[in-house]
Amino acid sequence: MPENISTSRRVWELAWPTIISNLIFTTVGFLHIKIASPMGTSAVAAVTTGHRVFFLIQAVLMGLSVATTAAVARSWGAQDARKAEMVTWTSLAMAVLVGGLLGLPPMLVPEWIVGAFGLDAATTEMAVRFIFWLGVFNIFSALNMMLSTALRATGDVITPLWFLCFSSLFYVICGYLLANGLGILPKLGVEAISLGGGSAAALVTVAFLAVWWRGHFNLKPVRQLKVSLPVARQLVNIGLPSVIEQGFVQLAFLAFFAIVARYGTTAYAAYGIGISLVSFSIVVGFGFGIAAATLVGQQLGAGNAELAMRAGWRGLRMAMAAMLLFSMLMVAFATELATFMIDDEETIRLTAIFISILALCQPLLAVEFAHAGALRGAGDTRFPLIATICGILLGRLIPALIFLALDLSIYWIFMVMVLDYGIKAVLVLHRYRSRKWMQLKVV
């Protein structure tokens, strides 16, 4: 019992700052829309488009962050701080390279990128200016993500949270001031949200790196020009499946949106609002997934395979309890939440139904987040990719296309999500119980 209590406490200590971090990140996205909304529908559409481009870029960086978590956690668990620091140093160097390359298309060909969304001329012009500044400051975003990831992998989840709070606060304030103008500051409109916010966040990132460089964190800088090529190859080997997985998820998300759109604007709006509301529950599950990844990696690095196994199960139980609680609250207030978001009776009704359906998926999502996170923490990133592809193709897109061809109601389209998450949960659970992930070598 004491050991279980200790494990639960450690999972919670690692999870809650990550949950808060992601809630802040989600809130900043909502505030971007709020800042743009007085400027008109085109401004809101431009910001929404910019967010979608940002998430596509983040999908690649997320793969590198997953690899960094696995490698740093293993090294830290083995009490090899020097190796963990070299992994961090190499990861930051790769973040500069990858972040710089990913930032080039939004800067050089923003018109081509935005053109793929099929927006009107006014919205396209605003979106082009918005994503240009995303590209300019992308290196700073990449560096912030990798250093935060490395610190979390050692168990320091508070320091990244503090810097995220400062970054998000300045991001919103500076974006708002430049967008609307104040005193001598010009009124720049939509592009100022990414220009002002990005420049403020970049300054916070520089301060973050400076404090790290001066040796004030548990991970110290290596301070050498070269990086470890074997570590870089291992990071690519671990991270590439996650890059493919995230890219596939984003493309599948757009495809499913297109299928829902065939049922009309009301169904499309209900799906979008429902996803936005349920994202808060998803953020909670994601936090426990990061905690499970960190603990599993550290315990495997220390040679404690059984403790790693128990940490994954404990993370699952806590994620399931928290997500079920959130989902019950959302179902209880589904109509009120939908009414707060939109004033349309049919959209409100469909949104409430969609939220209820997603509530059924919460235990399945808990398995996906907790155990897939544990697998990634062990360096097993290929199997979550396989599970994701199987779930989305066999459980979501193909059944949805069949139901659309059969002219079935929108309720059937919503219900395929249960099948999607069910397939992924079964596959991930089977892989976790097999213990094959314990045999993988990392760095």
C-alpha positions as CSV (number, residue, x, y, z in Angstrom):
1,M,0.0,0.0,0.0
2,P,2.7,2.6,0.8
3,E,4.4,1.8,-2.5
4,N,1.1,2.4,-4.3
5,I,0.5,5.6,-2.5
6,S,4.0,6.7,-3.3
7,T,3.5,5.9,-7.0
8,S,0.2,7.6,-7.1
9,R,1.7,10.7,-5.5
10,R,4.6,10.7,-8.0
11,V,2.2,10.3,-11.0
12,W,0.1,13.2,-9.7
13,E,3.2,15.4,-9.0
14,L,4.3,14.9,-12.6
15,A,0.8,15.2,-14.1
16,W,-0.8,18.3,-12.6
17,P,1.8,20.8,-13.9
18,T,1.5,19.3,-17.4
19,I,-2.3,19.5,-17.2
20,I,-2.1,23.1,-16.1
21,S,0.4,23.8,-18.9
22,N,-1.8,22.4,-21.6
23,L,-4.9,24.2,-20.2
24,I,-3.0,27.4,-20.4
25,F,-1.9,26.5,-24.0
26,T,-5.6,25.8,-24.9
27,T,-6.8,29.0,-23.3
28,V,-4.3,31.1,-25.3
29,G,-5.8,29.7,-28.5
30,F,-9.3,30.7,-27.3
31,L,-8.0,34.2,-26.5
32,H,-6.5,34.6,-29.9
33,I,-10.0,34.0,-31.3
34,K,-11.4,36.5,-28.8
35,I,-8.9,39.2,-29.8
36,A,-9.7,38.6,-33.5
37,S,-13.5,38.4,-33.2
38,P,-14.2,42.2,-33.0
39,M,-12.3,42.5,-36.4
40,G,-14.9,40.3,-38.1
41,T,-15.5,36.8,-39.4
42,S,-12.6,36.9,-41.8
43,A,-10.2,37.7,-39.0
44,V,-11.4,34.8,-36.9
45,A,-11.1,32.5,-39.9
46,A,-7.6,33.7,-40.5
47,V,-6.5,33.0,-37.0
48,T,-8.1,29.6,-37.1
49,T,-6.2,28.8,-40.3
50,G,-3.0,30.0,-38.6
51,H,-3.6,27.7,-35.7
52,R,-4.1,24.7,-38.1
53,V,-0.8,25.5,-39.8
54,F,0.9,25.9,-36.3
55,F,-0.4,22.4,-35.3
56,L,0.9,20.8,-38.4
57,I,4.4,22.3,-37.7
58,Q,4.1,21.2,-34.0
59,A,3.4,17.6,-35.2
60,V,7.0,17.3,-36.4
61,L,8.5,18.9,-33.3
62,M,6.3,16.7,-31.1
63,G,8.1,13.6,-32.5
64,L,11.5,15.0,-31.4
65,S,10.0,15.9,-28.0
66,V,8.8,12.3,-27.5
67,A,12.2,11.0,-28.3
68,T,13.8,13.5,-25.9
69,T,11.5,12.4,-23.2
70,A,12.4,8.7,-23.6
71,A,16.1,9.3,-23.9
72,V,16.5,11.8,-21.0
73,A,14.2,9.8,-18.7
74,R,16.2,6.6,-19.3
75,S,19.5,8.4,-18.7
76,W,18.3,10.2,-15.6
77,G,16.8,7.0,-14.2
78,A,20.2,5.4,-14.6
79,Q,21.7,8.3,-12.7
80,D,23.8,9.2,-15.7
81,A,23.3,13.0,-15.6
82,R,26.1,13.5,-18.2
83,K,24.3,11.4,-20.8
84,A,21.0,13.1,-20.1
85,E,22.7,16.5,-20.6
86,M,24.2,15.4,-23.9
87,V,20.8,14.2,-25.1
88,T,19.3,17.6,-24.1
89,W,22.2,19.4,-25.9
90,T,21.7,17.3,-29.0
91,S,18.0,17.7,-28.9
92,L,18.3,21.5,-28.7
93,A,20.7,21.5,-31.7
94,M,18.2,19.4,-33.7
95,A,15.4,21.8,-32.6
96,V,17.3,24.7,-34.1
97,L,17.8,22.8,-37.4
98,V,14.3,21.4,-37.6
99,G,12.5,24.5,-36.3
100,G,14.4,26.7,-38.8
101,L,13.5,24.4,-41.7
102,L,9.8,24.2,-40.7
103,G,9.7,28.0,-40.3
104,L,10.9,28.6,-43.9
105,P,7.6,27.7,-45.8
106,P,5.4,30.1,-43.8
107,M,8.0,32.8,-44.4
108,L,8.8,32.1,-48.1
109,V,5.5,30.6,-49.5
110,P,2.7,31.6,-47.1
111,E,0.3,32.3,-50.0
112,W,0.7,28.7,-51.3
113,I,0.1,27.3,-47.8
114,V,-3.0,29.4,-47.1
115,G,-4.3,28.8,-50.6
116,A,-4.8,25.1,-49.8
117,F,-7.6,26.1,-47.4
118,G,-9.7,27.6,-50.2
119,L,-10.5,30.9,-48.3
120,D,-11.8,34.1,-49.8
121,A,-9.4,36.9,-50.8
122,A,-9.7,39.0,-47.6
123,T,-9.3,36.1,-45.2
124,T,-6.4,34.7,-47.3
125,E,-4.5,38.0,-47.0
126,M,-4.9,38.2,-43.3
127,A,-4.0,34.5,-42.8
128,V,-0.8,35.0,-44.9
129,R,0.4,37.8,-42.7
130,F,-0.5,35.8,-39.6
131,I,1.4,32.6,-40.5
132,F,4.5,34.6,-41.7
133,W,5.3,35.6,-38.1
134,L,4.7,32.0,-36.9
135,G,7.5,31.0,-39.2
136,V,9.8,33.8,-38.0
137,F,9.6,32.8,-34.4
138,N,9.4,29.0,-34.9
139,I,12.9,28.4,-33.8
140,F,12.2,29.9,-30.4
141,S,9.1,27.7,-30.1
142,A,11.1,24.7,-30.9
143,L,13.9,25.5,-28.4
144,N,11.3,26.2,-25.6
145,M,9.5,22.9,-26.3
146,M,12.7,20.8,-26.2
147,L,14.2,22.4,-23.0
148,S,10.8,22.1,-21.3
149,T,10.5,18.4,-22.4
150,A,14.0,17.6,-21.1
151,L,13.3,19.1,-17.7
152,R,10.0,17.3,-17.4
153,A,11.8,14.0,-18.2
154,T,14.0,14.5,-15.2
155,G,11.0,15.2,-13.0
156,D,11.2,19.0,-12.9
157,V,7.7,19.9,-14.1
158,I,7.4,23.2,-12.2
159,T,10.2,25.2,-14.0
160,P,8.7,24.7,-17.5
161,L,5.2,25.7,-16.1
162,W,6.5,29.0,-14.7
163,F,8.1,30.0,-18.0
164,L,5.0,28.9,-19.9
165,C,2.9,31.1,-17.6
166,F,5.1,34.1,-18.4
167,S,5.3,33.4,-22.1
168,S,1.5,32.9,-22.4
169,L,0.8,36.1,-20.4
170,F,3.1,38.2,-22.5
171,Y,1.9,36.5,-25.7
172,V,-1.7,37.5,-25.1
173,I,-0.9,41.1,-23.8
174,C,1.5,42.0,-26.5
175,G,-0.7,40.5,-29.2
176,Y,-3.7,42.4,-28.0
177,L,-1.9,45.7,-27.7
178,L,-0.4,45.6,-31.2
179,A,-3.6,44.3,-32.7
180,N,-5.7,47.1,-31.3
181,G,-3.1,49.8,-30.9
182,L,-2.5,51.7,-27.7
183,G,-0.9,55.1,-27.3
184,I,2.1,55.3,-29.7
185,L,1.6,51.6,-30.7
186,P,0.1,51.3,-34.2
187,K,-3.1,49.2,-34.8
188,L,-1.8,46.3,-36.9
189,G,-4.8,44.0,-36.9
190,V,-4.7,40.2,-37.1
191,E,-1.0,39.8,-38.0
192,A,-0.1,41.6,-34.7
193,I,-1.5,38.6,-32.7
194,S,1.4,36.5,-34.0
195,L,3.9,39.3,-34.3
196,G,3.4,40.8,-30.8
197,G,2.8,37.4,-29.2
198,G,5.6,35.7,-31.0
199,S,8.2,38.4,-30.2
200,A,7.2,38.4,-26.5
201,A,7.3,34.6,-26.3
202,A,10.8,34.7,-28.0
203,L,12.1,37.0,-25.3
204,V,10.9,34.7,-22.6
205,T,12.5,31.7,-24.4
206,V,15.8,33.6,-24.5
207,A,15.5,34.2,-20.7
208,F,14.7,30.5,-20.2
209,L,17.8,29.5,-22.1
210,A,20.0,32.0,-20.3
211,V,19.0,30.7,-16.9
212,W,19.7,27.2,-18.1
213,W,23.0,28.3,-19.6
214,R,24.1,29.7,-16.2
215,G,23.5,26.3,-14.6
216,H,20.5,27.0,-12.5
217,F,18.5,23.8,-13.5
218,N,19.2,20.2,-12.6
219,L,20.2,19.7,-16.3
220,K,23.4,21.6,-17.1
221,P,24.5,22.8,-20.5
222,V,27.3,20.8,-22.2
223,R,28.9,24.0,-23.6
224,Q,30.6,22.4,-26.6
225,L,30.2,23.0,-30.3
226,K,29.8,19.4,-31.3
227,V,26.8,17.2,-30.7
228,S,26.6,13.4,-30.3
229,L,25.8,11.8,-33.7
230,P,24.8,8.5,-32.2
231,V,22.4,10.3,-29.9
232,A,21.0,12.3,-32.8
233,R,20.5,9.1,-34.8
234,Q,18.7,7.5,-31.8
235,L,16.5,10.5,-31.4
236,V,15.5,10.3,-35.1
237,N,14.9,6.6,-34.8
238,I,12.6,7.0,-31.8
239,G,11.0,10.2,-32.9
240,L,10.2,9.5,-36.6
241,P,7.3,7.2,-35.9
242,S,5.7,9.9,-33.7
243,V,6.2,12.4,-36.4
244,I,4.4,10.2,-38.9
245,E,1.7,9.4,-36.3
246,Q,1.0,13.1,-35.6
247,G,1.0,14.0,-39.3
248,F,-1.4,11.2,-40.0
249,V,-3.7,12.3,-37.2
250,Q,-3.8,15.9,-38.5
251,L,-4.6,14.8,-42.0
252,A,-7.2,12.3,-40.8
253,F,-8.7,15.1,-38.6
254,L,-9.2,17.3,-41.7
255,A,-10.7,14.3,-43.7
256,F,-13.2,13.6,-40.9
257,F,-14.1,17.2,-40.8
258,A,-14.8,17.1,-44.5
259,I,-17.1,14.1,-44.0
260,V,-19.0,15.8,-41.2
261,A,-19.4,18.9,-43.4
262,R,-21.4,16.8,-45.9
263,Y,-24.2,16.8,-43.3
264,G,-24.5,20.6,-43.3
265,T,-23.2,23.6,-41.4
266,T,-25.2,22.7,-38.3
267,A,-23.6,19.3,-37.9
268,Y,-20.2,20.8,-38.8
269,A,-20.5,23.5,-36.1
270,A,-21.7,21.0,-33.5
271,Y,-18.7,18.7,-34.1
272,G,-16.3,21.6,-33.9
273,I,-17.8,23.0,-30.7
274,G,-18.0,19.5,-29.1
275,I,-14.3,18.8,-29.9
276,S,-13.3,22.2,-28.4
277,L,-15.2,21.5,-25.2
278,V,-14.0,17.9,-24.8
279,S,-10.5,19.0,-25.4
280,F,-10.3,20.0,-21.7
281,S,-10.8,16.4,-20.7
282,I,-8.3,15.3,-23.3
283,V,-5.7,17.7,-21.8
284,V,-6.1,16.0,-18.5
285,G,-5.5,12.6,-20.0
286,F,-2.5,13.9,-21.9
287,G,-1.0,15.1,-18.6
288,F,-1.2,11.6,-17.1
289,G,0.3,10.2,-20.3
290,I,3.4,12.5,-20.0
291,A,3.7,11.5,-16.3
292,A,3.5,7.8,-17.2
293,A,6.1,8.3,-20.0
294,T,8.5,10.0,-17.6
295,L,8.2,7.5,-14.8
296,V,8.4,4.4,-17.0
297,G,11.5,5.8,-18.7
298,Q,13.2,6.6,-15.4
299,Q,12.4,3.2,-13.9
300,L,13.6,1.3,-16.9
301,G,16.8,3.4,-16.9
302,A,17.2,2.4,-13.2
303,G,16.7,-1.2,-14.1
304,N,13.3,-1.5,-12.3
305,A,11.1,-3.1,-14.9
306,E,8.4,-4.1,-12.4
307,L,8.2,-0.6,-11.0
308,A,7.9,0.7,-14.6
309,M,5.0,-1.7,-15.2
310,R,3.2,-0.6,-12.0
311,A,3.8,3.1,-12.8
312,G,2.0,2.6,-16.2
313,W,-1.0,0.9,-14.5
314,R,-1.2,3.6,-11.8
315,G,-1.1,6.3,-14.5
316,L,-4.0,4.6,-16.3
317,R,-6.2,4.3,-13.1
318,M,-5.7,8.0,-12.3
319,A,-6.2,9.1,-15.9
320,M,-9.4,7.1,-16.1
321,A,-10.8,8.5,-12.8
322,A,-10.0,12.1,-13.8
323,M,-11.4,11.8,-17.3
324,L,-14.6,10.1,-16.2
325,L,-15.1,12.9,-13.7
326,F,-14.7,15.5,-16.4
327,S,-16.9,13.7,-18.8
328,M,-19.7,13.3,-16.3
329,L,-19.6,17.0,-15.6
330,M,-19.7,17.8,-19.3
331,V,-22.7,15.5,-19.9
332,A,-24.5,17.0,-17.0
333,F,-24.0,20.5,-18.3
334,A,-23.8,19.7,-22.1
335,T,-26.7,21.9,-23.1
336,E,-25.6,24.8,-21.0
337,L,-22.0,24.6,-22.4
338,A,-23.3,24.4,-26.0
339,T,-25.7,27.3,-25.3
340,F,-22.7,29.4,-24.1
341,M,-20.8,28.7,-27.3
342,I,-23.6,29.3,-29.8
343,D,-27.2,30.5,-30.1
344,D,-28.8,28.0,-32.4
345,E,-31.3,25.4,-31.1
346,E,-30.4,22.6,-33.5
347,T,-26.6,23.1,-33.1
348,I,-27.0,23.0,-29.3
349,R,-29.0,19.8,-29.5
350,L,-26.4,18.1,-31.8
351,T,-23.5,19.3,-29.6
352,A,-25.1,17.9,-26.5
353,I,-25.5,14.5,-28.2
354,F,-22.0,14.6,-29.5
355,I,-20.6,15.4,-26.0
356,S,-22.6,12.4,-24.6
357,I,-21.1,10.1,-27.2
358,L,-17.6,11.3,-26.4
359,A,-18.2,10.7,-22.8
360,L,-18.5,7.0,-23.6
361,C,-15.1,7.2,-25.1
362,Q,-13.3,8.5,-22.0
363,P,-12.2,5.2,-20.6
364,L,-10.9,4.2,-24.0
365,L,-9.1,7.5,-24.3
366,A,-7.6,7.0,-20.9
367,V,-6.0,3.7,-22.0
368,E,-4.7,5.4,-25.1
369,F,-3.1,8.3,-23.3
370,A,-1.7,6.5,-20.3
371,H,-0.4,3.3,-21.8
372,A,0.6,4.8,-25.2
373,G,2.5,7.4,-23.1
374,A,4.1,4.7,-21.2
375,L,5.2,2.9,-24.4
376,R,6.6,6.1,-25.8
377,G,8.5,6.7,-22.5
378,A,10.1,3.3,-23.0
379,G,11.1,4.2,-26.6
380,D,8.4,2.1,-28.2
381,T,7.0,4.7,-30.6
382,R,6.3,2.4,-33.5
383,F,3.4,0.4,-32.0
384,P,1.4,3.6,-31.0
385,L,1.8,4.6,-34.7
386,I,0.4,1.2,-35.8
387,A,-2.5,1.4,-33.3
388,T,-3.4,5.0,-34.4
389,I,-3.4,4.1,-38.1
390,C,-5.6,1.0,-37.5
391,G,-8.0,2.9,-35.3
392,I,-8.4,5.9,-37.6
393,L,-8.7,3.9,-40.8
394,L,-10.6,0.9,-39.7
395,G,-12.6,2.5,-36.9
396,R,-13.3,6.0,-38.2
397,L,-12.7,7.0,-41.8
398,I,-13.8,3.8,-43.6
399,P,-17.0,3.3,-41.5
400,A,-17.8,7.0,-41.8
401,L,-17.5,6.8,-45.6
402,I,-19.7,3.7,-45.6
403,F,-22.3,5.4,-43.5
404,L,-22.2,8.5,-45.6
405,A,-22.7,6.4,-48.8
406,L,-25.6,4.6,-47.1
407,D,-27.1,8.1,-46.3
408,L,-27.3,7.3,-42.6
409,S,-27.8,10.1,-40.0
410,I,-25.1,12.2,-38.5
411,Y,-25.4,10.2,-35.2
412,W,-23.8,7.2,-37.0
413,I,-20.9,9.4,-38.0
414,F,-20.4,10.6,-34.4
415,M,-20.6,7.0,-33.1
416,V,-17.7,5.8,-35.2
417,M,-15.4,7.6,-32.8
418,V,-16.2,4.9,-30.2
419,L,-15.0,2.3,-32.6
420,D,-11.9,4.2,-33.4
421,Y,-10.9,4.7,-29.8
422,G,-11.9,1.1,-29.0
423,I,-9.5,-0.3,-31.5
424,K,-6.6,1.8,-30.4
425,A,-7.3,1.0,-26.7
426,V,-7.4,-2.8,-27.3
427,L,-4.1,-2.7,-29.3
428,V,-2.2,-0.5,-26.9
429,L,-3.4,-2.5,-23.9
430,H,-2.3,-5.7,-25.5
431,R,1.1,-4.3,-26.3
432,Y,1.5,-3.0,-22.8
433,R,0.6,-6.3,-21.2
434,S,3.0,-8.2,-23.5
435,R,6.0,-6.5,-21.8
436,K,7.9,-6.4,-25.1
437,W,8.5,-2.7,-24.7
438,M,10.7,-3.4,-21.7
439,Q,13.3,-5.0,-23.9
440,L,14.0,-1.9,-26.1
441,K,17.4,-0.2,-25.8
442,V,17.5,3.6,-25.7
443,V,20.7,5.6,-26.1
